């Protein structure tokens, strides 16, 4: 009995060992130089220089965006295409925005198989992808993109479907890890630093725009509104008559006949006078500059008076004003409502139980950015959520913790001089008050001898 158990136990241990050390579907650590493995696009528009560089403060290497205000494109063809239809698929990678990100992208494109004859060096914005995932920020845009490019089986057209209300991009300069989990239940889960930030159903119109599955019906493009269709809900009453006493010509305002000129009003004094202290500049040429005129100033006589110049009665609202007469509105007996074209079956409509994703044949980074210092690292594709979590714990988290502690220390150090400066000011102020009292006191000779010499010298140097 005991002999039969040994092979079974050994087999279970072997299986467990293989599961623990299963290879991911794709993994790039950038521990080695990328040349020859990742191909830089040779298209003229991509002038940005990629570098194999260490993350600031670490010995860990990554793929670095080294120049500002450039377009970048680089791609890695997979040895074997990865299916997105079979079970769970996890897409994960790290980025570190070492100089922040004001305007630019830091996302990955998971490319579907390209047309025959396509070469990696031709990679550009037009190279078709299955999924686009990662940070993008510029102006009002601040999101972690998750975009699916899905083929409509009826029309053959590939359509982009954007995840609604995606998470925001972290605003610091630390390493962050982005994870997208595609599940057999059609659910997609977005994690940032291992924390769930967004969940949605790929087939739901509530979660993706436009919806992966089109509407069953659409407005008939050939339907036209009838000429006699009346959309006016209310119309002027055709039986209404303008009242005889309605004066359309009466002005909105009239003079206030009851107003009286204030006592002390200076009719003969202007509101402004020539500045008596002004004089014509010596270099003023009447022939070239014209006749010189003194600048105006407020008439000082008017300051004490209720007013100067010609007095006029003020205007007031005209109680007889009615304006132009309009017939009152009544319900329109011919009203038919707002016209809409009739609905017809949508020729692009299809039903689907699961998304028909194209496989991932390559991974590309095609971005434009105004900031340099963007570092990509630890790009992973796996079918195991636990494996992705393990990579986060071992490859990302130690770096993140070190960076976070360093950032905290720098913030504390930056605040320290201000604190010390405040203490010094308070101390010196106290010293000044003490000495002001001591030196003005009749007991100076008795008190001064008790002050330490260093204290006296320090205060003397401060100019107390």
C-alpha positions as CSV (number, residue, x, y, z in Angstrom):
1,X,0.0,0.0,0.0
2,X,2.8,2.4,1.0
3,X,4.7,1.7,-2.3
4,X,1.7,2.7,-4.4
5,X,1.5,6.1,-2.6
6,X,5.0,7.3,-3.4
7,X,4.6,7.7,-7.2
8,X,1.3,9.6,-6.7
9,X,2.8,12.0,-4.1
10,X,5.9,12.5,-6.3
11,X,3.6,13.2,-9.3
12,X,1.6,15.8,-7.3
13,X,4.8,17.5,-6.2
14,X,6.1,17.6,-9.7
15,X,2.9,19.1,-11.0
16,X,2.9,21.7,-8.2
17,X,6.5,22.5,-9.0
18,X,5.7,23.0,-12.7
19,X,2.7,25.3,-11.9
20,X,4.8,27.4,-9.6
21,X,7.4,28.0,-12.2
22,X,5.1,28.1,-15.3
23,X,6.4,30.5,-18.0
24,X,4.2,33.5,-18.7
25,X,2.9,33.9,-22.2
26,X,5.2,36.9,-22.6
27,X,7.6,38.8,-20.3
28,X,10.1,41.6,-20.9
29,X,12.2,42.8,-18.0
30,X,14.6,45.0,-20.1
31,X,17.5,43.6,-18.0
32,X,19.4,43.3,-21.3
33,X,19.7,45.9,-24.1
34,X,16.6,46.0,-26.3
35,X,18.4,46.4,-29.7
36,X,17.7,43.5,-32.0
37,X,14.7,42.4,-29.9
38,X,12.6,45.5,-30.0
39,X,12.6,47.3,-33.4
40,X,12.5,51.1,-33.6
41,X,10.3,52.4,-36.4
42,X,12.1,53.9,-39.3
43,X,9.2,56.1,-40.3
44,X,10.4,59.8,-40.6
45,X,7.9,61.2,-38.1
46,X,9.4,59.2,-35.2
47,X,12.5,61.1,-34.2
48,X,12.4,60.3,-30.5
49,X,15.4,58.3,-29.2
50,X,14.8,55.2,-27.1
51,X,17.5,54.3,-24.5
52,X,18.2,51.3,-22.3
53,X,18.5,53.0,-19.0
54,X,18.3,52.6,-15.2
55,X,15.3,53.9,-13.3
56,X,16.4,56.8,-11.2
57,X,17.6,55.6,-7.8
58,X,17.6,51.9,-8.9
59,X,19.9,49.4,-10.6
60,X,16.8,48.1,-12.5
61,X,16.8,48.8,-16.3
62,X,13.9,49.8,-18.4
63,X,13.0,51.3,-21.8
64,X,13.4,55.1,-21.6
65,X,11.8,57.9,-23.6
66,X,14.9,60.2,-23.6
67,X,13.8,63.4,-25.4
68,X,11.1,66.0,-25.0
69,X,8.5,66.9,-27.7
70,X,9.0,63.9,-29.9
71,X,7.1,61.1,-31.5
72,X,8.2,57.6,-30.5
73,X,7.5,54.1,-32.0
74,X,9.0,50.8,-31.1
75,X,7.7,47.2,-31.5
76,X,8.4,43.7,-30.4
77,X,7.0,40.8,-32.4
78,X,6.0,37.8,-30.3
79,X,7.4,34.4,-31.0
80,X,3.9,33.0,-30.9
81,X,0.6,35.0,-31.1
82,X,-1.4,35.1,-27.9
83,X,-5.1,34.3,-28.1
84,X,-7.4,36.6,-26.2
85,X,-10.3,34.1,-26.4
86,X,-9.1,31.2,-24.3
87,X,-9.8,31.8,-20.6
88,X,-8.4,34.6,-18.5
89,X,-5.8,36.9,-20.0
90,X,-3.8,39.5,-17.9
91,X,-2.0,42.4,-19.5
92,X,0.4,44.2,-17.2
93,X,3.3,46.7,-17.4
94,X,5.0,49.4,-15.4
95,X,5.7,53.0,-16.2
96,X,7.5,55.7,-14.3
97,X,7.0,59.3,-15.2
98,X,10.3,60.5,-13.9
99,X,9.7,64.1,-15.0
100,X,5.9,64.0,-14.7
101,X,3.5,64.0,-17.6
102,X,1.8,67.3,-18.7
103,X,1.0,66.2,-22.2
104,X,1.7,62.8,-23.7
105,X,1.0,59.1,-23.7
106,X,2.5,56.2,-21.9
107,X,0.3,53.3,-23.2
108,X,0.9,50.1,-25.0
109,X,-0.7,48.8,-28.2
110,X,-1.3,45.0,-28.4
111,X,-1.1,44.5,-32.2
112,X,-3.1,42.0,-34.1
113,X,-1.5,40.0,-36.9
114,X,-0.5,42.5,-39.7
115,X,-0.9,42.1,-43.4
116,X,1.5,39.9,-45.3
117,X,4.8,41.6,-46.0
118,X,4.5,44.0,-43.0
119,X,7.8,44.7,-41.3
120,X,8.5,45.9,-37.7
121,X,10.4,48.9,-39.0
122,X,7.2,50.1,-40.6
123,X,5.3,50.3,-37.3
124,X,3.3,53.5,-37.0
125,X,-0.1,54.9,-35.8
126,X,-1.9,53.1,-38.6
127,X,-0.6,49.6,-37.5
128,X,-3.8,47.8,-36.4
129,X,-4.2,46.7,-32.8
130,X,-6.5,44.6,-30.7
131,X,-6.2,46.4,-27.4
132,X,-4.7,49.8,-26.4
133,X,-4.0,50.1,-22.7
134,X,-2.2,52.6,-20.5
135,X,-1.9,56.2,-19.3
136,X,-2.7,59.3,-21.5
137,X,-2.7,62.8,-20.3
138,X,-3.0,66.2,-22.0
139,X,-5.3,69.2,-21.2
140,X,-8.6,67.9,-20.0
141,X,-7.7,64.3,-20.9
142,X,-6.4,62.4,-17.9
143,X,-7.1,58.7,-18.2
144,X,-5.8,55.1,-18.2
145,X,-7.0,54.1,-21.6
146,X,-8.6,50.7,-22.3
147,X,-9.6,50.5,-25.9
148,X,-10.8,47.5,-27.9
149,X,-10.6,47.3,-31.6
150,X,-13.2,44.8,-32.6
151,X,-14.3,43.5,-36.1
152,X,-18.0,43.8,-37.0
153,X,-18.8,40.4,-38.6
154,X,-21.6,42.0,-40.7
155,X,-19.6,44.9,-42.2
156,X,-16.1,43.7,-41.8
157,X,-15.2,47.1,-40.3
158,X,-12.9,47.4,-37.2
159,X,-14.4,49.7,-34.6
160,X,-12.7,51.3,-31.6
161,X,-14.7,50.8,-28.3
162,X,-13.5,52.9,-25.4
163,X,-14.0,52.0,-21.7
164,X,-16.3,54.6,-20.1
165,X,-15.1,56.5,-17.1
166,X,-11.6,55.0,-16.9
167,X,-9.3,55.7,-13.9
168,X,-7.0,58.7,-13.8
169,X,-3.2,58.7,-14.1
170,X,-1.3,59.0,-10.8
171,X,0.1,62.5,-10.6
172,X,3.5,61.7,-8.9
173,X,6.9,60.6,-10.3
174,X,6.9,57.1,-8.8
175,X,6.8,53.7,-10.6
176,X,3.2,52.4,-11.1
177,X,2.0,49.1,-12.4
178,X,-1.1,48.9,-14.7
179,X,-3.1,45.7,-15.0
180,X,-6.0,44.8,-17.3
181,X,-7.7,41.4,-16.6
182,X,-9.9,40.0,-19.3
183,X,-12.1,37.2,-18.0
184,X,-14.2,34.5,-19.7
185,X,-17.3,36.1,-18.3
186,X,-16.7,39.1,-20.6
187,X,-15.6,41.2,-17.6
188,X,-12.6,43.5,-17.7
189,X,-11.0,44.7,-14.5
190,X,-8.4,47.6,-14.4
191,X,-5.9,47.6,-11.6
192,X,-3.5,50.4,-10.7
193,X,-0.7,49.3,-8.3
194,X,-2.8,46.1,-7.7
195,X,-5.9,48.0,-6.6
196,X,-9.1,47.7,-8.5
197,X,-10.0,51.0,-10.1
198,X,-12.6,50.1,-12.7
199,X,-14.7,47.1,-13.7
200,X,-16.9,46.7,-16.7
201,X,-18.6,44.2,-19.1
202,X,-17.2,44.3,-22.6
203,X,-20.6,43.6,-24.2
204,X,-22.4,46.3,-22.1
205,X,-23.4,49.6,-23.6
206,X,-23.1,51.0,-20.1
207,X,-19.4,50.3,-20.0
208,X,-18.1,50.8,-23.5
209,X,-18.6,53.6,-26.1
210,X,-19.8,52.8,-28.7
211,X,-21.3,49.6,-27.6
212,X,-19.6,46.5,-29.0
213,X,-23.0,45.2,-30.1
214,X,-24.8,47.8,-32.3
215,X,-28.4,48.9,-31.9
216,X,-31.0,46.6,-33.5
217,X,-32.6,49.5,-35.3
218,X,-31.4,52.7,-36.8
219,X,-33.0,55.8,-38.2
220,X,-34.0,55.4,-41.9
221,X,-31.5,57.6,-43.8
222,X,-34.0,57.8,-46.7
223,X,-37.0,58.9,-44.6
224,X,-37.9,62.6,-45.1
225,X,-40.2,64.9,-43.1
226,X,-43.5,65.6,-44.8
227,X,-43.9,69.2,-46.0
228,X,-47.1,69.7,-44.0
229,X,-45.6,68.4,-40.8
230,X,-46.1,71.1,-38.1
231,X,-43.6,71.0,-35.2
232,X,-44.9,74.2,-33.6
233,X,-46.4,73.4,-30.2
234,X,-47.8,76.9,-29.8
235,X,-48.9,79.6,-32.3
236,X,-50.0,83.2,-32.1
237,X,-53.7,83.5,-31.5
238,X,-55.1,84.3,-35.0
239,X,-58.3,85.8,-33.4
240,X,-56.4,88.2,-31.1
241,X,-56.7,92.0,-31.8
242,X,-54.4,94.7,-30.5
243,X,-56.2,96.9,-28.0
244,X,-57.0,100.4,-29.2
245,X,-55.1,102.1,-26.4
246,X,-51.9,100.1,-27.1
247,X,-49.3,102.7,-28.1
248,X,-46.3,101.0,-29.8
249,X,-44.5,104.3,-30.3
250,X,-44.4,105.3,-26.6
251,X,-40.7,105.5,-25.5
252,X,-39.3,103.2,-22.8
253,X,-38.0,106.3,-20.8
254,X,-39.2,109.9,-20.4
255,X,-37.9,113.0,-18.6
256,X,-38.8,113.2,-14.9
257,X,-40.9,116.4,-14.9
258,X,-40.9,116.5,-11.2
259,X,-37.2,116.6,-10.8
260,X,-35.6,119.9,-9.7
261,X,-32.0,121.2,-10.1
262,X,-30.1,120.7,-6.8
263,X,-29.3,123.8,-4.9
264,X,-25.7,124.9,-5.5
265,X,-25.4,123.4,-8.9
266,X,-22.6,125.2,-10.8
267,X,-24.0,125.7,-14.3
268,X,-21.1,127.8,-15.6
269,X,-18.3,125.5,-14.3
270,X,-17.0,122.6,-16.6
271,X,-16.5,119.2,-15.1
272,X,-12.9,119.2,-16.3
273,X,-10.3,122.0,-16.7
274,X,-6.8,122.3,-18.1
275,X,-4.1,121.3,-15.6
276,X,-2.7,124.7,-14.5
277,X,0.6,123.0,-13.5
278,X,1.2,121.4,-16.9
279,X,3.6,123.0,-19.4
280,X,4.5,122.3,-22.9
281,X,7.5,120.0,-23.2
282,X,10.7,121.8,-24.5
283,X,11.0,119.3,-27.4
284,X,7.4,119.8,-28.5
285,X,7.3,120.8,-32.2
286,X,3.9,122.3,-33.2
287,X,4.6,121.6,-36.9
288,X,5.2,117.9,-36.3
289,X,3.3,117.3,-33.1
290,X,0.4,119.7,-33.7
291,X,-0.9,122.4,-31.3
292,X,-0.1,121.5,-27.7
293,X,-3.0,121.1,-25.3
294,X,-2.7,120.9,-21.6
295,X,-4.0,117.6,-20.1
296,X,-7.4,117.8,-18.4
297,X,-8.0,117.3,-14.6
298,X,-11.2,117.2,-12.5
299,X,-12.5,120.7,-11.7
300,X,-11.8,121.1,-8.0
301,X,-14.8,123.5,-7.7
302,X,-17.1,120.6,-8.6
303,X,-15.9,118.4,-5.7
304,X,-17.9,120.4,-3.1
305,X,-20.9,121.1,-5.4
306,X,-23.7,118.7,-6.3
307,X,-22.6,119.0,-9.9
308,X,-21.2,121.2,-12.7
309,X,-22.2,122.1,-16.3
310,X,-25.6,122.3,-17.9
311,X,-28.2,120.6,-15.7
312,X,-30.7,118.3,-17.4
313,X,-33.7,116.5,-16.0
314,X,-33.0,112.8,-15.4
315,X,-34.8,110.1,-17.3
316,X,-37.3,107.7,-15.7
317,X,-39.2,104.6,-16.8
318,X,-42.3,105.5,-18.9
319,X,-45.4,104.1,-17.2
320,X,-47.2,104.2,-20.5
321,X,-44.6,102.1,-22.3
322,X,-45.9,98.8,-23.7
323,X,-43.6,98.1,-26.6
324,X,-44.5,96.2,-29.8
325,X,-47.8,94.3,-29.5
326,X,-47.7,90.5,-30.1
327,X,-50.7,88.2,-30.2
328,X,-50.8,85.8,-27.3
329,X,-49.7,82.2,-27.9
330,X,-52.3,79.4,-27.9
331,X,-52.1,75.6,-28.4
332,X,-51.4,74.7,-32.0
333,X,-54.3,72.5,-33.2
334,X,-52.1,71.2,-36.1
335,X,-49.2,70.3,-33.8
336,X,-47.8,66.8,-34.6
337,X,-44.7,66.8,-32.4
338,X,-41.0,66.7,-33.3
339,X,-40.6,64.7,-36.4
340,X,-38.2,61.7,-36.3
341,X,-37.3,59.4,-39.1
342,X,-38.8,55.9,-38.9
343,X,-36.6,53.1,-37.5
344,X,-35.5,50.3,-39.7
345,X,-33.4,47.1,-39.0
346,X,-29.7,47.9,-38.6
347,X,-27.8,46.1,-41.3
348,X,-24.7,46.2,-39.1
349,X,-26.4,44.6,-36.1
350,X,-25.1,41.3,-34.8
351,X,-25.4,39.2,-31.7
352,X,-22.5,37.9,-29.8
353,X,-22.0,35.9,-26.6
354,X,-18.3,36.6,-26.4
355,X,-16.0,39.2,-28.0
356,X,-14.2,37.9,-31.1
357,X,-10.8,39.3,-30.3
358,X,-7.9,39.1,-32.7
359,X,-4.8,37.5,-31.2
360,X,-1.9,39.6,-30.0
361,X,1.0,39.1,-32.4
362,X,3.2,42.0,-31.3
363,X,3.5,44.7,-28.6
364,X,4.1,48.3,-29.6
365,X,4.7,51.6,-28.0
366,X,3.6,54.4,-30.3
367,X,3.3,57.8,-28.5
368,X,3.8,61.5,-28.7
369,X,5.0,63.3,-25.5
370,X,6.1,66.7,-24.4
371,X,8.0,65.2,-21.4
372,X,11.1,63.0,-21.4
373,X,11.9,60.5,-18.7
374,X,9.1,58.0,-19.3
375,X,10.4,54.6,-18.4
376,X,8.6,51.3,-19.4
377,X,9.4,48.1,-17.6
378,X,8.2,44.5,-16.8
379,X,5.8,44.0,-19.7
380,X,3.8,40.9,-19.0
381,X,1.1,38.8,-20.6
382,X,-0.1,35.8,-18.6
383,X,-3.2,33.6,-18.2
384,X,-2.8,33.5,-14.4
385,X,-3.9,36.4,-12.1
386,X,-1.8,35.1,-9.3
387,X,1.3,35.1,-11.5
388,X,0.6,38.8,-12.4
389,X,0.2,39.5,-8.6
390,X,3.5,37.8,-7.9
391,X,5.3,40.0,-10.5
392,X,3.8,43.1,-8.9
393,X,5.1,42.0,-5.5
394,X,8.6,41.0,-6.6
395,X,9.4,43.3,-9.5
396,X,7.4,46.5,-8.8
397,X,6.6,46.9,-5.1
398,X,10.1,47.0,-3.8
399,X,11.0,49.8,-6.2
400,X,7.8,51.7,-5.4
401,X,8.4,51.5,-1.6
402,X,12.0,52.8,-2.0
403,X,10.8,55.6,-4.2
404,X,8.0,56.5,-1.8
405,X,10.4,56.7,1.2
406,X,12.8,58.8,-0.8
407,X,10.0,61.2,-1.8
408,X,8.9,61.4,1.8
409,X,12.4,62.2,3.0
410,X,12.9,64.9,0.3
411,X,9.6,66.5,1.3
412,X,10.6,66.5,4.9
413,X,14.0,67.9,4.1
414,X,12.5,70.7,2.0
415,X,10.2,71.7,4.9
416,X,13.0,71.6,7.5
417,X,14.8,74.9,6.7
418,X,11.5,76.8,7.0
419,X,10.9,75.2,10.5
420,X,14.5,76.1,11.6
421,X,14.1,79.6,10.2
422,X,11.0,80.1,12.2
423,X,12.6,78.9,15.4
424,X,15.6,81.2,14.8
425,X,13.3,84.2,14.3
426,X,11.3,83.4,17.4
427,X,14.6,83.0,19.5
428,X,16.1,86.2,18.2
429,X,12.9,88.1,18.9
430,X,12.8,86.8,22.4
431,X,16.5,87.8,22.9
432,X,15.7,91.3,21.7
433,X,12.8,91.7,24.1
434,X,15.0,90.4,27.0
435,X,17.8,92.8,26.2
436,X,15.5,95.7,25.6
437,X,14.3,95.2,29.1
438,X,17.7,94.6,30.7
439,X,19.5,97.5,29.0
440,X,16.7,99.9,29.8
441,X,16.4,98.8,33.4
442,X,18.0,100.5,36.4
443,X,19.2,97.0,37.4
444,X,21.4,96.6,34.3
445,X,24.6,96.4,36.2
446,X,23.2,93.7,38.5
447,X,21.6,91.5,35.7
448,X,24.1,91.7,32.9
449,X,26.7,89.7,34.8
450,X,24.5,86.7,34.9
451,X,24.2,86.4,31.1
452,X,26.6,83.9,29.6
453,X,29.3,85.5,27.4
454,X,28.3,83.5,24.3
455,X,24.7,84.7,24.7
456,X,25.9,88.3,24.9
457,X,28.1,87.9,21.9
458,X,25.3,86.2,19.8
459,X,22.9,89.0,20.6
460,X,25.5,91.7,19.9
461,X,26.2,90.1,16.5
462,X,22.5,90.1,15.7
463,X,22.4,93.9,16.3
464,X,20.2,93.9,19.3
